[in-house]
Amino acid sequence: MKNRLVPIIIVLFLTQYTYAQSNNHFDRFSDRLFYGGSIGLAIGSRITQVDILPQAGIWIFPQWSLGLGGRYTYRKERFSLLEGNTRLDPIKTTIWGYSAFTDILPIPDFNEAFGVDLHGGIFLHAELENLYLDRKLFDSSSDEGMGWINMYMVGFGWRQRLGRRAAANFMVLWDLTDNRYSPYTSNPILRFSLTL
């Protein structure tokens, strides 16, 4: 598998480099930088959750970016359905974390590529997320308390341009680690963010 992956990475890198030299959208260094993130709110009969996920990054080439993100989550469960839990009072917790991610846009703009009236394109996403949380709340068989967990996520999405630099990003991500302490209730994970 590794032998097949190396030529693909080399071709992708050369394609990105050639594209960057011929179609450079960066007039200034500040044009390479982006920031944004997302805010989430879930209110249900059992769980209330508030998420704040800021992010910032740099476009290495017009179709490849690297970035860092942060995370703060407040979570309140009205009661817990974990085995052996007899508590009926609400359980409140916070989750802190950070992430490193990369995006590759094979087709950044369907209008420029195919002449279709769509000013957006598909992208591939890979992310490493580290979270500090109370592990007992997500796995009743654990005797561990607060600690770090890491998750590797990959996926794809649609990046809709909202202006020269602004964009709305819709993503579908899969957690490859399938960590038993994961705060995500589903796999795949749906995510929406805005960047400037």
MOFEN-V214214 format. One record per residue. RES is the residue in one letter. NEAR is the number of other ideal C-beta (glycine too) atoms within 8 Angstrom. D_CENTER is the distance of its C-alpha to the mean C-alpha in Angstrom with 2 decimals. Layout:
res near d_center
RES NEAR D_CENTER
RES NEAR D_CENTER
This chain:
res near d_center
M 4 25.71
K 5 25.25
N 5 28.20
R 7 26.68
L 8 23.31
V 8 25.01
P 7 26.71
I 8 23.61
I 8 21.77
I 8 24.98
V 8 25.39
L 9 21.84
F 8 22.40
L 8 25.84
T 8 24.71
Q 12 22.11
Y 9 24.84
T 8 27.45
Y 11 25.36
A 11 24.54
Q 6 28.26
S 6 29.53
N 6 27.12
N 7 25.89
H 6 24.26
F 9 24.28
D 4 27.53
R 5 26.65
F 6 24.34
S 5 22.73
D 10 21.71
R 8 19.36
L 10 17.42
F 12 14.77
Y 10 13.36
G 11 11.98
G 12 9.29
S 10 9.81
I 8 12.41
G 9 12.88
L 7 16.31
A 7 17.67
I 4 21.43
G 6 23.29
S 3 26.61
R 7 25.30
I 9 21.97
T 9 20.97
Q 11 17.53
V 9 16.28
D 11 12.79
I 10 12.36
L 13 9.14
P 9 10.54
Q 15 9.37
A 10 11.84
G 12 12.49
I 9 15.27
W 12 16.20
I 7 18.21
F 9 19.63
P 12 19.31
Q 10 17.10
W 12 15.08
S 10 12.92
L 9 11.81
G 13 10.14
L 10 9.88
G 14 8.40
G 10 10.34
R 14 10.62
Y 10 13.81
T 12 14.64
Y 9 18.20
R 12 19.21
K 11 22.72
E 10 24.21
R 8 27.67
F 10 28.80
S 8 27.45
L 5 28.14
L 8 27.78
E 5 30.95
G 5 33.70
N 8 32.31
T 4 35.22
R 7 33.69
L 4 33.48
D 5 32.55
P 7 28.99
I 10 26.52
K 7 24.37
T 10 21.69
T 8 19.03
I 12 15.89
W 9 14.92
G 11 12.40
Y 9 10.63
S 13 8.09
A 10 8.80
F 14 7.09
T 11 9.13
D 11 9.64
I 10 13.06
L 13 14.83
P 8 17.87
I 8 19.14
P 10 18.05
D 11 20.77
F 11 22.72
N 10 25.58
E 5 26.19
A 9 25.80
F 5 27.71
G 4 29.38
V 6 27.66
D 4 27.12
L 8 23.29
H 8 21.72
G 10 18.25
G 13 16.92
I 10 14.70
F 14 12.03
L 11 10.76
H 14 7.40
A 9 7.64
E 13 6.20
L 11 8.69
E 11 8.38
N 11 11.90
L 13 13.16
Y 9 16.76
L 15 18.20
D 8 21.47
R 13 21.42
K 10 24.60
L 10 23.00
F 11 20.74
D 9 23.44
S 8 27.05
S 4 28.52
S 10 26.98
D 3 29.28
E 6 26.63
G 6 25.64
M 6 23.06
G 8 21.11
W 6 18.01
I 11 15.96
N 10 13.43
M 13 11.12
Y 10 10.15
M 14 7.70
V 10 8.49
G 12 8.78
F 8 9.93
G 12 10.23
W 9 12.72
R 14 12.93
Q 10 15.96
R 9 17.90
L 7 19.43
G 5 21.65
R 3 22.21
R 7 18.99
A 10 17.13
A 11 14.70
A 10 12.94
N 14 9.82
F 10 9.78
M 12 7.50
V 11 8.80
L 13 7.30
W 10 10.04
D 13 10.55
L 8 13.20
T 8 14.78
D 7 15.69
N 9 16.33
R 7 19.09
Y 10 17.93
S 11 14.46
P 10 14.19
Y 7 12.42
T 3 15.44
S 5 14.49
N 7 13.20
P 8 11.70
I 12 9.07
L 8 9.06
R 11 6.83
F 9 8.60
S 12 8.59
L 12 11.59
T 11 12.36
L 7 15.92
